[in-house]
Amino acid sequence: MRHFTIELEELNQKLLQMGGLVEQAIHRSVRALLEQDRDLAEEVIRDEPKINRMEMEIDGLVTRLLALRQPVARDLRLLTAALKINNDLERIGDLANHIAERSLSLMHHPLVKPMTDIPKMASLVQSMLLKCLDAFVNSDADLAHTVLLSDAEVDLLRDGVYSELLEIMQRDPSVLTAAIDLIFVARNLERIGDHATNIAEDVVFLVKGIDVRHHAEQTESA
Amino acid sequence: MRHFTIELEELNQKLLQMGGLVEQAIHRSVRALLEQDRDLAEEVIRDEPKINRMEMEIDGLVTRLLALRQPVARDLRLLTAALKINNDLERIGDLANHIAERSLSLMHHPLVKPMTDIPKMASLVQSMLLKCLDAFVNSDADLAHTVLLSDAEVDLLRDGVYSELLEIMQRDPSVLTAAIDLIFVARNLERIGDHATNIAEDVVFLVKGIDVRHHAEQTESA
């Protein structure tokens, strides 16, 4: 029987691998939107089952480790955190899929606005995702904190996209459906940021034993 | 030391209690929207921390039971399911809170459409929520299956709300922001339905050992 630490390392690797798939899905879905690239959007949609299978595999691995190793204290918290992070990653995959679907519905529509805020939001949430996973595997609470700080910036960018699109719609009702699609894309990116924030909160809890969920504002001003 | 079965019963009770808070939040937020009742919306927002505290309490209870009881097989699956369900309930609470916020922003705006589909969606997702929690505490996979079947109906209602609002916006751009608020309310209700579906899938997995996540369509046609 292998050592528990090796099994935990395997779990970390799988979570990172899943994080990689999910990060790629975000990247591709946003590129599909910006470059009106149908193939890329379809790749994201086609690859979603991979992410879903990976979620079930990781769930199975954690449940097996809980049963076989009967961990306590930190190891137990680590495994329950892994379950949550796995769930957050799968939902991020879902959101990237939604963006890919919106990009398909926008495919034959001229772009309603110059695309600057949406790629900015996308690269911000991608970097949040990479950081929170790094923070998890390296038990780095400071890095996790930086993710918590980015959440407000994502919200600001989303507000900017929203009010700009509203103005465009008011001037030209013919772009309504396309503009609403873009509002949903911004909302999906914001929610990806929320999931990265959830993961970062789990990491802080794991490392410091402080539950920062539901009062992130205190954390941010600390 | 108390028996494990008593502790599991306590966990069930807490999850039901949390489910009750969350169901009340949905009910109130939608009534606040329909009746333009500011007090009710503010109650939902004021009570959200209760739901968040309850989530942390249930997480703590499950982690303690995992550590102290070192459960295996079905008991272990039950506890990991409880963690997920707890998380879904907290997110439903968040979504009810979003609806309450939208209802505040719609407070002084004349209703943009006769409100029939949104209350229909609300009562459907409320009943899905009650059923999936019932199914969980009674290990009733058949009841959980009925929840999976309702998900498509929620999506249909959401599509109806969406296309009706789009028409209204095209006729009268002055209602744009109000109509977009309502599109988001419908989207929030749809997501509440998705979370109830997640819970129902966890119950089927728990009772039958079959993972119906990510291929619910097969389940539905079975």
Interface residues (C-beta under 8 A of the other chain):
Chain A: P49 N52 R53 E55 M56 D59 V62 T63 L66 A67 Q70 V72 A73 L76 R77 T80 L83 K84 N87 L166 M169 Q170 P173 L176 T177 I180 I183 F184 R187 D211 R213 H214
Chain B: P49 N52 R53 E55 M56 D59 V62 T63 L66 A67 Q70 V72 A73 L76 R77 T80 L83 K84 N87 L166 M169 Q170 P173 L176 T177 I180 I183 F184 R187 D211 R213 H214
